[in-house]
Amino acid sequence: MTSRVPEDGARAGHRHTRPRRVLVTGAARGLGASLAAAFRDRGDEVLATDLDGEVDLRLDVTSDEDWAVGVRHVADVWGGLDVLVNNAGVAGGGRLDVATLEEWRRITDINLFGIVRGTRAFVPMLKEQRSGHVVNIASLAGLVHPAGMAGYNAVKAAVVALTETTGHELAAYGVRASVVCPSYFRTGLVERMQGEDRALGAVIASLVENAPLGPDEIAAAVLEGLDRGDELILPDPAARAAYELKQADRPAYDAQLRRQAARLEELG
């Protein structure tokens, strides 16, 4: 199920009358690249950022200095920003007694504080222009919490909470916030996954490899959700089914995830 806010016709169910100015982080590959392409296909102006690759601006989301450069670039070139897409992130996780504290620090610094830094950097601009939309890419793991992924679950749940808070705090300034929570989809992110829990890594790799959707399909669903004015976007059937099970039948949900936990322990 998705949460929706009342909006006027220009925002809900209709294309925008002018090109939007959109900044996307982590846009060199995967979902970020697909999101940047999807916005461009609609005629929007896109600033694609990443650490490397074919992007418009180098931006390390863990660097306050890089975010400051990004804000200055947007102000100088566009004079404002319509959509901030905090997409950059890393895959990770591991059982509580296997994952190291360094793994926890890395995933928190990139997946959570990367979004905190980006949001903080652009809030003054969004408040001053009294418009804008903050779009944070989280994960179904922010809503549904499988075993073996405490670090990833925790930071993605924090992103969900951060997004809701952002929406409440900035509503008076005409600024909206949406969070995107996809299930597994085919992406190269898992190829760069780091961590000591090899059993979990093998499970995640299999789930990603066999996922029915790729980043282009997820990106298309994200833009459809933004058109509708959704604050919570579950862009694929698997994500919607898992979240609905948790809401509708908590005992069945718990039993399913504990069976998954047992299978992970069997793998060593």
C-alpha positions as a Markdown table, in Angstrom:
| # | Residue | x | y | z |
|---|---|---|---|---|
| 1 | Met | 0.0 | 0.0 | 0.0 |
| 2 | Thr | 1.2 | 3.5 | -0.7 |
| 3 | Ser | 0.6 | 6.7 | 1.2 |
| 4 | Arg | -0.7 | 9.7 | -0.8 |
| 5 | Val | -1.1 | 13.4 | -0.1 |
| 6 | Pro | -3.7 | 15.6 | -1.7 |
| 7 | Glu | -2.2 | 17.5 | -4.6 |
| 8 | Asp | -3.4 | 19.8 | -7.4 |
| 9 | Gly | -3.7 | 18.6 | -11.0 |
| 10 | Ala | -0.2 | 19.8 | -11.9 |
| 11 | Arg | 1.3 | 17.4 | -9.4 |
| 12 | Ala | -1.0 | 14.4 | -9.3 |
| 13 | Gly | -1.6 | 12.4 | -12.4 |
| 14 | His | -0.3 | 14.9 | -14.9 |
| 15 | Arg | 3.0 | 15.8 | -16.5 |
| 16 | His | 4.7 | 18.9 | -15.4 |
| 17 | Thr | 4.2 | 22.0 | -17.6 |
| 18 | Arg | 7.9 | 22.9 | -17.5 |
| 19 | Pro | 11.1 | 20.8 | -17.3 |
| 20 | Arg | 12.1 | 20.0 | -13.7 |
| 21 | Arg | 15.6 | 20.5 | -12.5 |
| 22 | Val | 16.7 | 17.2 | -11.0 |
| 23 | Leu | 19.8 | 16.1 | -9.1 |
| 24 | Val | 20.4 | 12.4 | -8.8 |
| 25 | Thr | 23.2 | 10.8 | -6.7 |
| 26 | Gly | 24.8 | 7.5 | -7.5 |
| 27 | Ala | 23.8 | 8.0 | -11.2 |
| 28 | Ala | 26.7 | 6.3 | -12.9 |
| 29 | Arg | 25.1 | 2.9 | -12.9 |
| 30 | Gly | 22.2 | 0.8 | -11.7 |
| 31 | Leu | 19.0 | 2.5 | -10.5 |
| 32 | Gly | 20.6 | 5.9 | -10.4 |
| 33 | Ala | 21.5 | 5.7 | -14.1 |
| 34 | Ser | 18.0 | 4.5 | -14.9 |
| 35 | Leu | 16.4 | 7.3 | -12.8 |
| 36 | Ala | 18.5 | 9.9 | -14.5 |
| 37 | Ala | 17.6 | 8.5 | -17.9 |
| 38 | Ala | 13.8 | 8.3 | -17.0 |
| 39 | Phe | 13.7 | 12.0 | -16.0 |
| 40 | Arg | 15.6 | 13.0 | -19.1 |
| 41 | Asp | 13.2 | 11.0 | -21.3 |
| 42 | Arg | 10.4 | 13.2 | -19.9 |
| 43 | Gly | 12.3 | 16.4 | -20.9 |
| 44 | Asp | 13.6 | 17.2 | -17.4 |
| 45 | Glu | 17.1 | 18.7 | -16.8 |
| 46 | Val | 19.2 | 16.3 | -14.9 |
| 47 | Leu | 22.5 | 16.7 | -13.0 |
| 48 | Ala | 23.8 | 13.1 | -12.7 |
| 49 | Thr | 26.4 | 12.8 | -9.9 |
| 50 | Asp | 28.6 | 10.0 | -8.6 |
| 51 | Leu | 32.1 | 9.2 | -7.5 |
| 52 | Asp | 33.2 | 8.1 | -11.0 |
| 53 | Gly | 31.8 | 7.1 | -14.3 |
| 54 | Glu | 30.1 | 9.1 | -17.0 |
| 55 | Val | 28.3 | 11.7 | -14.9 |
| 56 | Asp | 27.9 | 15.5 | -14.9 |
| 57 | Leu | 29.5 | 16.2 | -11.6 |
| 58 | Arg | 31.7 | 14.2 | -9.2 |
| 59 | Leu | 30.0 | 14.0 | -5.8 |
| 60 | Asp | 31.0 | 11.8 | -2.9 |
| 61 | Val | 27.9 | 11.7 | -0.7 |
| 62 | Thr | 30.1 | 11.3 | 2.4 |
| 63 | Ser | 31.9 | 14.6 | 1.7 |
| 64 | Asp | 30.5 | 17.8 | 3.0 |
| 65 | Glu | 32.8 | 19.7 | 0.6 |
| 66 | Asp | 31.4 | 17.8 | -2.4 |
| 67 | Trp | 27.8 | 18.6 | -1.3 |
| 68 | Ala | 28.7 | 22.3 | -1.0 |
| 69 | Val | 30.1 | 22.2 | -4.6 |
| 70 | Gly | 26.9 | 20.5 | -5.7 |
| 71 | Val | 24.7 | 23.3 | -4.2 |
| 72 | Arg | 26.9 | 26.0 | -5.7 |
| 73 | His | 26.7 | 24.3 | -9.1 |
| 74 | Val | 22.9 | 24.0 | -9.0 |
| 75 | Ala | 22.6 | 27.7 | -7.9 |
| 76 | Asp | 24.9 | 28.9 | -10.6 |
| 77 | Val | 23.6 | 26.8 | -13.5 |
| 78 | Trp | 19.9 | 26.5 | -12.6 |
| 79 | Gly | 19.2 | 29.0 | -9.9 |
| 80 | Gly | 17.2 | 26.4 | -7.9 |
| 81 | Leu | 16.3 | 22.7 | -7.7 |
| 82 | Asp | 13.0 | 20.9 | -8.2 |
| 83 | Val | 13.9 | 17.3 | -7.3 |
| 84 | Leu | 16.7 | 16.0 | -5.1 |
| 85 | Val | 17.1 | 12.2 | -5.6 |
| 86 | Asn | 19.2 | 10.7 | -2.8 |
| 87 | Asn | 20.0 | 7.4 | -4.5 |
| 88 | Ala | 23.6 | 6.6 | -3.8 |
| 89 | Gly | 24.1 | 3.6 | -1.5 |
| 90 | Val | 26.0 | 0.4 | -1.0 |
| 91 | Ala | 24.8 | -3.2 | -0.4 |
| 92 | Gly | 25.7 | -4.8 | 2.9 |
| 93 | Gly | 24.6 | -6.7 | 5.9 |
| 94 | Gly | 25.6 | -9.7 | 8.0 |
| 95 | Arg | 24.4 | -11.6 | 11.0 |
| 96 | Leu | 24.8 | -9.9 | 14.4 |
| 97 | Asp | 27.8 | -12.0 | 15.4 |
| 98 | Val | 29.4 | -12.0 | 12.0 |
| 99 | Ala | 29.2 | -8.4 | 10.6 |
| 100 | Thr | 32.0 | -6.1 | 11.9 |
| 101 | Leu | 31.5 | -2.7 | 13.5 |
| 102 | Glu | 33.4 | -1.3 | 10.6 |
| 103 | Glu | 30.8 | -2.7 | 8.2 |
| 104 | Trp | 28.1 | -1.0 | 10.4 |
| 105 | Arg | 30.0 | 2.3 | 10.2 |
| 106 | Arg | 30.5 | 2.2 | 6.4 |
| 107 | Ile | 26.9 | 1.4 | 5.6 |
| 108 | Thr | 25.6 | 4.0 | 8.0 |
| 109 | Asp | 28.0 | 6.7 | 6.7 |
| 110 | Ile | 27.0 | 6.1 | 3.1 |
| 111 | Asn | 23.4 | 4.9 | 3.2 |
| 112 | Leu | 22.1 | 7.1 | 6.0 |
| 113 | Phe | 24.4 | 10.1 | 6.5 |
| 114 | Gly | 24.9 | 10.4 | 2.8 |
| 115 | Ile | 21.2 | 11.3 | 2.6 |
| 116 | Val | 21.4 | 13.4 | 5.7 |
| 117 | Arg | 24.2 | 15.5 | 4.2 |
| 118 | Gly | 22.4 | 15.9 | 0.9 |
| 119 | Thr | 19.2 | 16.9 | 2.5 |
| 120 | Arg | 20.8 | 19.4 | 4.9 |
| 121 | Ala | 22.8 | 20.9 | 2.1 |
| 122 | Phe | 19.8 | 21.7 | -0.1 |
| 123 | Val | 17.2 | 22.6 | 2.6 |
| 124 | Pro | 18.1 | 26.3 | 2.7 |
| 125 | Met | 17.6 | 26.5 | -1.1 |
| 126 | Leu | 14.3 | 24.6 | -1.0 |
| 127 | Lys | 13.0 | 26.8 | 1.9 |
| 128 | Glu | 14.0 | 30.0 | 0.1 |
| 129 | Gln | 12.3 | 29.0 | -3.1 |
| 130 | Arg | 9.3 | 27.5 | -1.2 |
| 131 | Ser | 9.1 | 24.5 | -3.5 |
| 132 | Gly | 10.8 | 21.2 | -4.2 |
| 133 | His | 10.7 | 17.5 | -3.7 |
| 134 | Val | 13.2 | 15.3 | -1.8 |
| 135 | Val | 13.1 | 11.7 | -3.0 |
| 136 | Asn | 15.1 | 9.2 | -0.9 |
| 137 | Ile | 15.8 | 5.7 | -2.2 |
| 138 | Ala | 15.5 | 3.3 | 0.7 |
| 139 | Ser | 14.6 | -0.4 | 0.4 |
| 140 | Leu | 11.9 | -2.8 | 1.4 |
| 141 | Ala | 14.4 | -3.6 | 4.1 |
| 142 | Gly | 13.3 | -0.3 | 5.7 |
| 143 | Leu | 9.9 | -1.8 | 6.2 |
| 144 | Val | 10.4 | -5.6 | 6.3 |
| 145 | His | 13.4 | -6.8 | 8.3 |
| 146 | Pro | 14.9 | -10.2 | 7.4 |
| 147 | Ala | 17.5 | -11.9 | 9.4 |
| 148 | Gly | 21.2 | -11.4 | 8.6 |
| 149 | Met | 20.7 | -7.8 | 7.5 |
| 150 | Ala | 20.6 | -5.8 | 10.7 |
| 151 | Gly | 22.9 | -3.1 | 9.6 |
| 152 | Tyr | 21.2 | -2.6 | 6.2 |
| 153 | Asn | 17.7 | -2.9 | 7.7 |
| 154 | Ala | 18.5 | -0.4 | 10.4 |
| 155 | Val | 19.8 | 2.3 | 8.1 |
| 156 | Lys | 17.0 | 1.8 | 5.5 |
| 157 | Ala | 14.4 | 2.1 | 8.3 |
| 158 | Ala | 16.2 | 5.3 | 9.4 |
| 159 | Val | 15.9 | 6.6 | 5.8 |
| 160 | Val | 12.1 | 5.9 | 5.9 |
| 161 | Ala | 11.8 | 7.8 | 9.2 |
| 162 | Leu | 14.0 | 10.6 | 8.0 |
| 163 | Thr | 11.9 | 11.0 | 4.9 |
| 164 | Glu | 8.7 | 11.2 | 6.8 |
| 165 | Thr | 10.2 | 13.8 | 9.2 |
| 166 | Thr | 11.5 | 15.8 | 6.2 |
| 167 | Gly | 8.0 | 15.9 | 4.7 |
| 168 | His | 6.4 | 17.1 | 8.0 |
| 169 | Glu | 9.2 | 19.7 | 8.6 |
| 170 | Leu | 9.2 | 21.2 | 5.2 |
| 171 | Ala | 5.5 | 21.1 | 4.3 |
| 172 | Ala | 5.0 | 24.7 | 5.4 |
| 173 | Tyr | 7.5 | 25.7 | 2.7 |
| 174 | Gly | 5.8 | 23.8 | -0.1 |
| 175 | Val | 8.4 | 21.1 | -0.1 |
| 176 | Arg | 7.4 | 17.4 | -0.3 |
| 177 | Ala | 9.3 | 14.2 | 0.5 |
| 178 | Ser | 8.9 | 10.6 | -0.8 |
| 179 | Val | 10.7 | 7.4 | 0.1 |
| 180 | Val | 11.2 | 4.5 | -2.4 |
| 181 | Cys | 11.3 | 1.0 | -1.0 |
| 182 | Pro | 11.9 | -1.6 | -3.7 |
| 183 | Ser | 12.4 | -5.3 | -3.1 |
| 184 | Tyr | 15.2 | -7.2 | -4.9 |
| 185 | Phe | 15.8 | -6.2 | -8.5 |
| 186 | Arg | 18.6 | -6.9 | -10.9 |
| 187 | Thr | 21.5 | -4.5 | -10.3 |
| 188 | Gly | 25.3 | -4.5 | -10.1 |
| 189 | Leu | 25.1 | -3.2 | -6.6 |
| 190 | Val | 25.5 | -6.7 | -5.1 |
| 191 | Glu | 28.7 | -7.2 | -7.1 |
| 192 | Arg | 30.3 | -4.6 | -5.0 |
| 193 | Met | 28.9 | -5.9 | -1.7 |
| 194 | Gln | 31.4 | -6.1 | 1.1 |
| 195 | Gly | 31.2 | -8.0 | 4.3 |
| 196 | Glu | 32.3 | -11.0 | 6.4 |
| 197 | Asp | 29.0 | -12.9 | 6.2 |
| 198 | Arg | 29.6 | -15.0 | 3.1 |
| 199 | Ala | 26.5 | -17.1 | 3.5 |
| 200 | Leu | 24.3 | -14.0 | 3.5 |
| 201 | Gly | 26.2 | -12.7 | 0.5 |
| 202 | Ala | 25.4 | -15.9 | -1.5 |
| 203 | Val | 21.8 | -15.7 | -0.6 |
| 204 | Ile | 21.5 | -12.0 | -1.6 |
| 205 | Ala | 23.4 | -12.6 | -4.9 |
| 206 | Ser | 20.9 | -15.4 | -5.8 |
| 207 | Leu | 17.9 | -13.3 | -5.0 |
| 208 | Val | 19.2 | -10.4 | -7.1 |
| 209 | Glu | 20.2 | -12.6 | -10.0 |
| 210 | Asn | 16.8 | -14.2 | -10.2 |
| 211 | Ala | 14.7 | -11.0 | -9.6 |
| 212 | Pro | 12.0 | -10.5 | -12.3 |
| 213 | Leu | 12.6 | -6.7 | -12.7 |
| 214 | Gly | 15.6 | -4.6 | -13.5 |
| 215 | Pro | 16.5 | -0.9 | -12.7 |
| 216 | Asp | 14.6 | 0.5 | -15.7 |
| 217 | Glu | 11.3 | -1.0 | -14.6 |
| 218 | Ile | 11.9 | 0.2 | -11.0 |
| 219 | Ala | 12.7 | 3.7 | -12.2 |
| 220 | Ala | 9.5 | 3.9 | -14.3 |
| 221 | Ala | 7.5 | 2.8 | -11.3 |
| 222 | Val | 9.2 | 5.5 | -9.2 |
| 223 | Leu | 8.2 | 8.2 | -11.6 |
| 224 | Glu | 4.7 | 7.0 | -11.7 |
| 225 | Gly | 4.6 | 7.1 | -7.9 |
| 226 | Leu | 5.9 | 10.7 | -7.9 |
| 227 | Asp | 3.2 | 11.6 | -10.5 |
| 228 | Arg | 0.6 | 10.3 | -8.1 |
| 229 | Gly | 2.0 | 12.2 | -5.2 |
| 230 | Asp | 2.9 | 9.1 | -3.2 |
| 231 | Glu | 4.9 | 9.6 | -0.1 |
| 232 | Leu | 5.7 | 5.9 | 0.2 |
| 233 | Ile | 6.5 | 4.2 | -3.1 |
| 234 | Leu | 6.6 | 0.4 | -3.3 |
| 235 | Pro | 7.6 | 0.1 | -6.9 |
| 236 | Asp | 7.3 | -3.7 | -7.5 |
| 237 | Pro | 4.8 | -6.4 | -6.7 |
| 238 | Ala | 7.1 | -8.3 | -4.4 |
| 239 | Ala | 7.6 | -5.3 | -2.2 |
| 240 | Arg | 3.9 | -4.6 | -2.0 |
| 241 | Ala | 3.1 | -8.2 | -1.2 |
| 242 | Ala | 5.7 | -8.4 | 1.6 |
| 243 | Tyr | 4.6 | -5.2 | 3.2 |
| 244 | Glu | 0.9 | -6.1 | 3.0 |
| 245 | Leu | 1.6 | -9.4 | 4.7 |
| 246 | Lys | 3.3 | -7.7 | 7.6 |
| 247 | Gln | 0.4 | -5.3 | 8.0 |
| 248 | Ala | -2.3 | -7.9 | 7.5 |
| 249 | Asp | -1.0 | -11.1 | 9.3 |
| 250 | Arg | 1.9 | -10.4 | 11.6 |
| 251 | Pro | 2.1 | -14.0 | 12.9 |
| 252 | Ala | 2.5 | -15.4 | 9.3 |
| 253 | Tyr | 5.0 | -12.7 | 8.5 |
| 254 | Asp | 7.1 | -13.5 | 11.6 |
| 255 | Ala | 6.9 | -17.3 | 10.8 |
| 256 | Gln | 8.1 | -16.7 | 7.3 |
| 257 | Leu | 11.1 | -14.5 | 8.3 |
| 258 | Arg | 12.1 | -17.0 | 11.1 |
| 259 | Arg | 12.1 | -19.8 | 8.6 |
| 260 | Gln | 14.5 | -17.7 | 6.5 |
| 261 | Ala | 16.7 | -17.1 | 9.5 |
| 262 | Ala | 16.9 | -20.8 | 10.2 |
| 263 | Arg | 17.9 | -21.5 | 6.6 |
| 264 | Leu | 20.6 | -18.9 | 6.8 |
| 265 | Glu | 22.0 | -20.5 | 9.9 |
| 266 | Glu | 22.0 | -23.9 | 8.1 |
| 267 | Leu | 24.2 | -22.3 | 5.4 |
| 268 | Gly | 26.8 | -21.5 | 8.1 |
